[in-house]
Amino acid sequence: MIEAFGLALALAAGVALGAIFFGGLWWTVRRGVASKQPAFLFLVSLLLRSGVVLAGFYFMAAGHWQRLAACLVGFVVARVLVVRLTPSYLGQVAGHAP
């Protein structure tokens, strides 16, 4: 029972980490289109998002591969949700092909 709670918590943490990572990526792309220094913005964003996610995976796993797997599943679920919930008009706005 306690292990099931740990797996559910890891799954929820994975969803939260995925939302932070992919939501931050969406925000970065929106801001980077109009930024004067987009390379710097993308680099800082990548390092910050990756650091948060890696630290979150490390602490949620706590030495258990099952928790790490549950966290990863939650991360992928969040990716699917963010892709479906964010508008996909950026290609037309920036003048690129869809």
Buried (B, 14 or more C-beta within 10 A) or exposed (E): EEEEEBBEBBBBBBBBBBBBBBBBBBEBBBEBEEEEEBEEBBEEBBEBBEEBBEEBBEEBBEEBEEBBBBBBBBBEBBBEBBEEEBEEEBEEEEEEEE
